[in-house]
Every structure is written in structure tokens, then in C-alpha cells.
Amino acid sequence: MVTKGEHAMTRIALVGQGYMARTHAAAYAALGLGERIAYVCTPRPGAPIEGAPRARFVTDLATVLSDPDVGVLSVCTPTPTHADIAVAALGAGKHVLLEKPIALTPDDAARIAKASSTATGTLMVAQVVRFFPGYEQVHATVEAGTIGTPVSVRAKRLSNRPDWAQWWADESQSGGVLVDFAIHDFDQLNLLLGQPVSVYSVRRDEFGPIETSVRYASGAVGQVLSHCSLPAGAPFTSAIEVLGTEGSVEYTLLAGSATEGDAGSALPGTNVVRTVTADRRFDTDVPDDDPYTRQIDYFLRCIAGGVAPERSSVPSAILALDVARAARESVRSEQKVVLSPEDFVPPESDASTRRVDG
């Protein structure tokens, strides 16, 4: 990781003070940069943030943007505010780490992409699952050709209801389970399978379970199970399985629990990658590295090196949003939603894209 000295050239501001802002603060602190967080910008200042001991609470974003010593903003606010904050920050020459989803609407996403294309600062959308070591191992296995050509991906994400944010339960504010939660899995499908061409989604209720099928131009298929209403105490689960022409690789992250099992001890978690081919079957333990710290470390490395954050680009964030919005539209219409192939922009490109209206 980048050392404290490499990162200490600038001050940092958190925009927002909720769960994600505190998570970002902890990640900066883990990199030795907690004391570099100069501001927490929020309309209703609350309790101090542990990872930001020197931060000053302010209510006016202009105070942050006018401070020449502040170079980096972590934007951790409700999604409808993303476009205005990101565009203003980029216009002020700041580097911006913007929590996912990039926006709720294609128009707002396009505004952000346009501002980024002419800005002197760096913009990265925080698709943190890209920085989970287990997902990285899955991608490395696929890229090495170990399982041949991917033809199917199954992903699932299961959680308790996120009652830590009241606005989250309002689909008009968060986009709901498909846009705010499952977007990580749609992003993974796109990374592994390429150009999505159609989406069909069904759900039991607004919090899940929701089953989504995505077809890709190559003929490959992806399936995502999303559920945000596990009973209290049930562990968070995030998993992905890639089936290739020569084998398969899968990763499961199952959070441990403090609840005692039959043996009277805490229930263990699972954090392992399994690879299966015709002649090899093996499990690989996954290091317990914090993905939020890895994500911010990568973002700051890109800033220091003057390079675009290709591992988490703006076009890929927009593509994931497009699939998520198509899934939501499919749920509402009970019909398959077709994504226009001519609108597809590879995630590596700097261009923006829009597919699902409304």
C-alpha cells in the first residue's frame, strides 16, 4: 500500500456523516490519514467520527470547495445528491471518490461523466466489490484462462434490511434493492461477460428475494439473487460463481457470527475461493484485507500517479447502473427489457452511455 508520506500532500473532506462516511473515515485512518480529514460536510452535524479526529463539521459545501488545501472529497451522501455535489467538486478542481451508484438517472450520470471528462481532478466511483480480495482472485483465475471462456455467472448478495439509513427504504431516493444493492453484482457480470443485451427480473417483494437474468451479446448468461430482508442475526453473504468452457471458479463470503452455535462457540464465517477443472480441484483461502482501505489506497495511488482509475471507471459505473435500472423496469413491467447494442460502451472507455429511460 501507499505509505503515509506518499498520501500526506493534501487534506481530505467527507461529504456526509452516515454509515458510509464513517467507513471511509476508518479506511483513511487505516492508511495513516485520519488526521488529514479536515472537514465533515453535512446539513445536520452529529456525533464526532472516530476515524477523523481533527475534522471540522460544516454545513456549506462551498466552505470545503473554497479551501485550497483540500484536494480529496469522499462523497457519501444519498444518491439523488451525487450529481450536484460531484459536478461542483470537479469544477473546483478536487479529486472525488463518489459512492455507488453513480446516480439514479441516466441524465445525472451523464452530467457527472461530462464534468469528469474536462476536470483537472480525478473521479472514481466506489464500486468496492472490485476490491474484495476474493473477487480479485476469481477475476485473476478467469483472466489466466484456467477455466476457459466464461459462459455463465451466478451471483448473490443477501443482507439484513439496512435500517441504518432511513432514506434507503424509499426507492425514489435510493433506487431500491436493485439499484443500490444488486448493482455490485451487475457490475461483476459486466466485467466477466461483456455487453449486456437484455434483462428480466422478478421479485417476491420490494426487499427481495429478487431474481434477475441478464443475457450478453456473446450468448453468455448471468443470474443475480438479491435479498435485503434476512432475519435479525443472519449473516451477510456475498458470492459469485463463474462457469467456463474448461471449469469453474466460485467465491463465497459468509460473515461470521457472535451467536453461539450447538458447540457453544461463535459461528465461523467462510471466505474461500474454489477452482474446479478436469484435472484439478482446490480451495484457496482469501486474505482478510479491508476492501474499503484497498479501494481508497488505489484511488490515492491514481491521484499521485496522475492516471485514470481504470479498475473502477465512470463508464463501467454507468453500465452497471443501466443494467440495474433495466432490472427495476423489468420488475415493474413484468417484461424483458432490451438494451440497445449500439449504445454499449466498453467499461474501459472514457465515454458515457445511456440505455434505460424513465
C-alpha positions as CSV (number, residue, x, y, z in Angstrom):
1,M,0.0,0.0,0.0
2,V,1.0,3.6,-0.4
3,T,2.7,5.0,2.7
4,K,1.5,7.9,4.8
5,G,4.2,10.1,3.4
6,E,3.0,9.5,-0.2
7,H,-0.6,10.4,0.6
8,A,0.1,13.3,3.0
9,M,0.3,16.1,0.4
10,T,-3.4,17.0,0.7
11,R,-6.3,17.4,3.1
12,I,-9.5,15.3,2.8
13,A,-13.1,16.1,3.3
14,L,-16.0,13.8,3.9
15,V,-19.3,14.8,2.4
16,G,-21.9,13.0,4.5
17,Q,-21.7,11.6,8.1
18,G,-23.6,8.3,7.9
19,Y,-22.5,4.7,7.8
20,M,-20.5,5.0,4.5
21,A,-18.8,8.3,5.5
22,R,-17.7,6.6,8.8
23,T,-16.5,3.6,6.8
24,H,-14.4,5.9,4.5
25,A,-13.0,7.7,7.5
26,A,-11.9,4.3,9.0
27,A,-10.2,3.4,5.8
28,Y,-8.3,6.7,5.6
29,A,-7.3,6.2,9.2
30,A,-6.1,2.7,8.4
31,L,-3.8,4.3,5.8
32,G,-2.5,6.8,8.5
33,L,-4.5,9.6,7.1
34,G,-7.3,10.1,9.6
35,E,-5.8,13.4,10.9
36,R,-5.7,14.7,7.3
37,I,-9.5,14.7,7.2
38,A,-10.2,18.4,7.6
39,Y,-14.0,18.5,7.2
40,V,-17.2,16.6,7.6
41,C,-19.8,18.4,5.5
42,T,-23.4,17.6,6.4
43,P,-26.6,19.6,6.8
44,R,-27.1,18.3,10.3
45,P,-23.8,17.8,12.2
46,G,-23.9,14.9,14.6
47,A,-21.6,12.8,16.7
48,P,-17.8,13.0,16.0
49,I,-16.4,10.5,13.6
50,E,-13.8,8.2,15.2
51,G,-11.6,8.0,12.1
52,A,-11.5,11.8,11.7
53,P,-10.3,13.2,15.0
54,R,-9.4,16.7,13.6
55,A,-12.4,17.1,11.3
56,R,-14.4,20.3,11.5
57,F,-18.2,19.9,10.9
58,V,-19.6,22.4,8.3
59,T,-22.9,22.7,6.7
60,D,-21.9,24.5,3.5
61,L,-20.2,22.6,0.7
62,A,-18.8,25.9,-0.6
63,T,-16.6,26.1,2.6
64,V,-15.0,22.9,1.6
65,L,-14.6,23.6,-2.1
66,S,-13.1,27.0,-1.4
67,D,-10.3,25.6,0.8
68,P,-7.2,25.3,-1.4
69,D,-5.7,22.8,1.0
70,V,-8.5,20.3,0.4
71,G,-7.7,18.1,-2.5
72,V,-9.8,15.0,-2.0
73,L,-13.5,14.5,-1.3
74,S,-15.3,11.3,-0.3
75,V,-18.9,11.8,-1.3
76,C,-21.1,9.6,0.9
77,T,-24.5,11.2,0.6
78,P,-27.9,9.9,-0.5
79,T,-27.8,9.1,-4.2
80,P,-30.0,11.9,-5.6
81,T,-27.4,14.4,-4.3
82,H,-24.5,12.8,-6.1
83,A,-24.6,14.7,-9.4
84,D,-24.8,18.3,-7.9
85,I,-22.0,17.5,-5.4
86,A,-19.7,15.7,-7.8
87,V,-20.1,18.3,-10.6
88,A,-19.4,21.1,-8.2
89,A,-16.4,19.4,-6.6
90,L,-14.9,18.5,-10.0
91,G,-15.5,22.1,-11.2
92,A,-13.5,23.3,-8.1
93,G,-10.5,21.1,-9.2
94,K,-11.0,18.5,-6.4
95,H,-10.4,14.7,-6.7
96,V,-13.7,12.9,-6.0
97,L,-14.3,9.4,-4.7
98,L,-18.1,9.0,-5.3
99,E,-20.1,6.3,-3.5
100,K,-22.1,4.0,-5.8
101,P,-24.4,4.1,-7.5
102,I,-23.0,6.9,-9.6
103,A,-26.5,8.4,-9.8
104,L,-30.2,7.4,-10.0
105,T,-30.9,8.6,-13.6
106,P,-29.0,8.5,-16.9
107,D,-29.1,12.3,-17.2
108,D,-27.4,12.8,-13.8
109,A,-24.9,10.1,-14.6
110,A,-24.1,11.8,-18.0
111,R,-23.7,15.2,-16.1
112,I,-21.1,13.6,-13.9
113,A,-19.3,11.9,-16.8
114,K,-19.2,15.2,-18.7
115,A,-17.8,17.1,-15.8
116,S,-15.2,14.4,-15.2
117,S,-14.1,14.5,-18.9
118,T,-13.0,18.1,-18.6
119,A,-11.9,18.2,-14.9
120,T,-8.4,18.5,-13.7
121,G,-9.3,16.3,-10.7
122,T,-9.8,12.5,-10.7
123,L,-13.2,10.9,-10.3
124,M,-13.7,7.3,-9.2
125,V,-17.0,5.6,-8.4
126,A,-16.7,3.4,-5.3
127,Q,-17.7,0.0,-6.6
128,V,-16.0,-1.5,-3.6
129,V,-16.7,-5.2,-4.5
130,R,-14.0,-4.8,-7.2
131,F,-11.5,-4.5,-4.3
132,F,-12.7,-7.6,-2.3
133,P,-9.7,-10.0,-2.4
134,G,-11.9,-13.0,-3.2
135,Y,-13.5,-11.3,-6.2
136,E,-10.0,-10.3,-7.3
137,Q,-8.9,-13.9,-7.1
138,V,-11.9,-15.0,-9.2
139,H,-11.0,-12.5,-11.9
140,A,-7.4,-13.5,-11.9
141,T,-8.4,-17.1,-12.4
142,V,-10.6,-16.2,-15.3
143,E,-8.0,-13.9,-16.9
144,A,-5.4,-16.6,-16.6
145,G,-7.6,-18.9,-18.8
146,T,-7.7,-21.6,-16.1
147,I,-11.5,-22.2,-16.7
148,G,-11.6,-21.4,-20.3
149,T,-14.1,-18.9,-21.7
150,P,-16.8,-17.7,-19.2
151,V,-20.3,-18.7,-20.3
152,S,-22.3,-18.2,-17.2
153,V,-22.1,-16.2,-14.0
154,R,-24.2,-16.6,-10.9
155,A,-24.0,-14.0,-8.1
156,K,-25.9,-13.5,-4.9
157,R,-26.0,-10.9,-2.2
158,L,-28.0,-11.4,1.0
159,S,-28.3,-9.0,3.9
160,N,-30.5,-7.8,6.7
161,R,-32.5,-4.8,6.0
162,P,-30.3,-1.7,6.1
163,D,-32.1,0.2,8.8
164,W,-29.1,2.4,9.4
165,A,-30.3,4.8,6.7
166,Q,-34.0,5.8,6.7
167,W,-33.8,7.2,3.1
168,W,-32.6,3.8,1.8
169,A,-36.1,2.3,2.2
170,D,-37.5,5.0,-0.1
171,E,-36.9,3.6,-3.6
172,S,-37.3,7.1,-5.1
173,Q,-34.2,8.1,-3.0
174,S,-32.0,5.0,-3.1
175,G,-33.2,3.2,-6.2
176,G,-34.1,0.2,-4.0
177,V,-32.5,-3.2,-3.7
178,L,-31.7,-3.5,-7.5
179,V,-30.1,-0.1,-7.9
180,D,-28.3,0.4,-4.6
181,F,-27.5,-3.1,-3.5
182,A,-27.5,-5.5,-6.5
183,I,-25.5,-3.0,-8.6
184,H,-22.3,-4.6,-7.3
185,D,-23.4,-7.9,-8.8
186,F,-24.4,-6.4,-12.1
187,D,-21.0,-4.8,-12.3
188,Q,-19.3,-8.1,-11.8
189,L,-21.4,-9.7,-14.5
190,N,-20.5,-7.0,-16.9
191,L,-16.8,-7.3,-16.1
192,L,-16.8,-11.0,-16.7
193,L,-19.3,-11.3,-19.6
194,G,-19.1,-8.1,-21.6
195,Q,-22.0,-6.5,-23.4
196,P,-25.4,-6.9,-21.8
197,V,-28.3,-7.1,-24.3
198,S,-31.4,-7.9,-22.2
199,V,-32.6,-8.1,-18.6
200,Y,-35.5,-9.9,-17.0
201,S,-36.2,-9.6,-13.3
202,V,-38.9,-10.9,-10.9
203,R,-39.4,-10.3,-7.2
204,R,-41.4,-11.5,-4.2
205,D,-41.5,-8.0,-2.7
206,E,-39.5,-4.8,-2.6
207,F,-36.8,-6.1,-0.3
208,G,-36.5,-9.5,-2.1
209,P,-35.8,-12.1,-2.9
210,I,-35.3,-10.7,-6.4
211,E,-34.1,-12.9,-9.3
212,T,-32.5,-11.2,-12.3
213,S,-31.3,-12.8,-15.5
214,V,-29.0,-10.9,-17.9
215,R,-28.2,-12.0,-21.4
216,Y,-25.0,-11.0,-23.1
217,A,-24.0,-10.4,-26.7
218,S,-21.7,-13.4,-26.6
219,G,-24.6,-15.7,-25.7
220,A,-23.4,-16.0,-22.1
221,V,-26.0,-15.6,-19.3
222,G,-25.8,-14.1,-15.8
223,Q,-28.1,-14.6,-12.9
224,V,-28.3,-12.5,-9.7
225,L,-30.1,-13.2,-6.5
226,S,-30.7,-10.2,-4.3
227,H,-32.3,-10.1,-0.9
228,C,-32.3,-7.4,1.8
229,S,-34.6,-8.9,4.4
230,L,-32.8,-11.7,6.2
231,P,-33.9,-12.3,9.8
232,A,-32.1,-10.5,12.5
233,G,-28.7,-12.2,13.3
234,A,-28.5,-13.9,9.9
235,P,-25.0,-13.4,8.3
236,F,-24.4,-11.2,5.3
237,T,-23.5,-13.3,2.3
238,S,-21.8,-12.3,-1.0
239,A,-20.9,-14.9,-3.6
240,I,-20.1,-15.4,-7.2
241,E,-19.7,-18.5,-9.4
242,V,-18.2,-18.4,-12.9
243,L,-18.7,-21.4,-15.2
244,G,-16.3,-21.6,-18.1
245,T,-15.8,-23.9,-21.0
246,E,-12.9,-25.7,-19.1
247,G,-14.1,-25.5,-15.5
248,S,-15.5,-23.2,-12.8
249,V,-14.4,-20.9,-10.1
250,E,-16.5,-19.7,-7.2
251,Y,-16.1,-17.4,-4.2
252,T,-18.2,-17.2,-1.1
253,L,-18.0,-14.7,1.7
254,L,-20.2,-15.6,4.6
255,A,-19.8,-13.3,7.6
256,G,-19.1,-14.9,11.0
257,S,-21.5,-14.5,13.8
258,A,-21.1,-13.8,17.5
259,T,-24.2,-16.0,18.1
260,E,-23.3,-19.3,19.7
261,G,-23.9,-22.5,17.7
262,D,-24.5,-26.0,19.0
263,A,-21.0,-26.3,20.3
264,G,-21.4,-23.2,22.4
265,S,-18.9,-21.0,20.4
266,A,-19.2,-18.2,17.9
267,L,-20.2,-19.4,14.4
268,P,-17.3,-19.2,11.9
269,G,-17.5,-17.4,8.6
270,T,-16.5,-18.5,5.2
271,N,-14.0,-16.7,3.0
272,V,-12.7,-19.1,0.3
273,V,-12.2,-19.4,-3.5
274,R,-12.8,-22.8,-5.0
275,T,-11.5,-23.7,-8.5
276,V,-12.5,-26.9,-10.4
277,T,-11.1,-28.1,-13.7
278,A,-10.9,-31.6,-15.3
279,D,-7.6,-32.3,-13.6
280,R,-7.5,-30.0,-10.5
281,R,-9.8,-29.2,-7.6
282,F,-8.5,-26.9,-4.9
283,D,-9.6,-24.2,-2.4
284,T,-7.7,-21.0,-1.8
285,D,-8.0,-19.1,1.4
286,V,-8.7,-15.4,1.0
287,P,-6.7,-12.8,2.9
288,D,-8.8,-10.8,5.4
289,D,-7.9,-7.4,3.9
290,D,-10.4,-4.5,4.2
291,P,-11.7,-3.7,0.7
292,Y,-12.6,-0.1,1.6
293,T,-9.0,0.6,2.6
294,R,-7.8,-1.1,-0.6
295,Q,-10.2,1.0,-2.6
296,I,-9.1,4.3,-1.1
297,D,-5.4,3.3,-1.4
298,Y,-5.9,2.6,-5.1
299,F,-7.7,5.9,-5.6
300,L,-5.0,7.8,-3.9
301,R,-2.3,6.0,-5.9
302,C,-4.1,7.0,-9.1
303,I,-4.1,10.6,-8.0
304,A,-0.4,10.5,-7.1
305,G,0.5,8.9,-10.4
306,G,-1.8,11.2,-12.5
307,V,-3.5,8.2,-14.0
308,A,-7.2,7.4,-14.6
309,P,-8.7,4.8,-12.2
310,E,-9.3,2.1,-14.8
311,R,-10.1,-0.5,-12.2
312,S,-13.3,1.4,-11.3
313,S,-14.1,3.7,-14.3
314,V,-17.0,6.0,-14.8
315,P,-18.3,4.1,-17.9
316,S,-18.3,0.8,-16.0
317,A,-20.3,2.5,-13.2
318,I,-22.8,3.8,-15.7
319,L,-23.1,0.4,-17.4
320,A,-23.9,-1.2,-14.0
321,L,-26.5,1.5,-13.4
322,D,-28.1,0.8,-16.8
323,V,-28.4,-2.9,-16.0
324,A,-29.8,-2.2,-12.5
325,R,-32.4,0.3,-13.9
326,A,-33.4,-2.2,-16.6
327,A,-33.9,-4.8,-13.9
328,R,-36.1,-2.4,-11.9
329,E,-38.1,-1.6,-15.1
330,S,-38.5,-5.3,-15.8
331,V,-39.9,-5.9,-12.3
332,R,-42.4,-3.1,-12.8
333,S,-43.5,-4.1,-16.3
334,E,-43.1,-7.8,-15.8
335,Q,-41.4,-7.8,-19.2
336,K,-37.9,-8.4,-20.6
337,V,-36.1,-5.1,-21.1
338,V,-33.9,-4.9,-24.2
339,L,-30.6,-2.9,-24.0
340,S,-29.7,-1.3,-27.3
341,P,-26.4,-2.8,-28.6
342,E,-25.3,0.4,-30.4
343,D,-25.4,2.3,-27.1
344,F,-22.9,-0.1,-25.5
345,V,-19.6,1.5,-24.5
346,P,-16.9,-0.9,-23.1
347,P,-16.2,-0.2,-19.5
348,E,-12.6,0.7,-20.3
349,S,-13.7,3.6,-22.4
350,D,-13.9,7.2,-21.2
351,A,-17.2,7.8,-22.9
352,S,-20.6,7.7,-21.2
353,T,-23.6,5.7,-22.1
354,R,-27.4,5.6,-21.6
355,R,-29.8,2.9,-22.2
356,V,-32.8,2.7,-19.9
357,D,-35.1,5.8,-19.8
358,G,-37.7,6.8,-17.3
